[in-house]
Amino acid sequence: MIPTTLGVIAFGSIWPALLASIHAFAAIEPRLLEVERMLGLTRWRGIVEIAPPSATPGIIAGLTLGLTASLILAVVCETIADLDGLGRPVLLAARAYRSPDIFAGVALLGAFGGRGARARLAFEQPHVNDAAPGLTSFPVGGTRASEASFVGRGPNET
């Protein structure tokens, strides 16, 4: 019964990740493809060096949805297949009208989900500024790019 349960969980959770990844690669900006051509990169080097950084946010979003779906499917499969896990005690508590036990199970599931969300944020946080590295420290006329005037004058001109 367990291989069937794992198959159902894998089948249900792979689709959000797969579809989001496909969409992320399809939504690569055309300007990046022009940059690839202008730099004279081969098709393979463009796929390796330009596509993954551009598609990473979509891939991570798809993995997040897939992990959420897998947690839901794991509880549903435990409930339906009568396996030991969190789904079974919640179902038995519901059948016996034990509301505190039901709420405790749901709170525990929420804690698992919140823990997963915090882990995802801890993973994403160091990579937030990697999309445009050095943007605020690029020197323009002796100042930082964020301090420069972008209306045609330099920062020292009046």
Residue pairs with C-beta under 8 A, 6 or more apart in sequence:
1 81
1 83
2 83
4 81
5 74
5 77
5 78
5 81
5 83
8 73
8 77
9 70
9 73
9 74
9 77
10 70
12 69
12 70
12 73
13 66
13 67
13 69
13 70
13 73
14 66
15 66
15 69
16 62
16 65
16 66
16 69
17 59
17 62
17 63
17 65
17 66
18 62
19 62
20 58
20 59
20 61
20 62
20 63
20 65
21 55
21 58
21 59
21 62
23 58
24 54
24 55
24 56
24 57
24 58
24 59
24 61
24 62
25 51
25 55
25 58
27 55
27 58
28 50
28 51
28 54
28 55
29 54
32 50
32 54
33 46
33 50
35 50
36 46
36 50
41 49
41 50
53 130
53 131
56 127
60 120
60 124
64 120
67 116
68 113
68 116
71 109
71 112
71 113
71 116
74 85
74 87
75 85
75 86
75 87
75 90
75 109
76 87
77 83
77 87
78 84
78 85
78 86
78 87
78 88
79 87
79 88
79 90
79 91
82 88
86 105
86 108
86 109
89 101
89 105
90 101
90 102
90 105
90 106
93 99
93 101
93 102
93 105
94 102
129 135
135 145
135 146
136 144
136 145
136 146
137 144
137 145
138 144
138 145
139 145
140 148
140 154
140 155
141 148
141 154
141 155
141 156
142 155
142 156
143 155
147 155
148 154
148 155
149 155
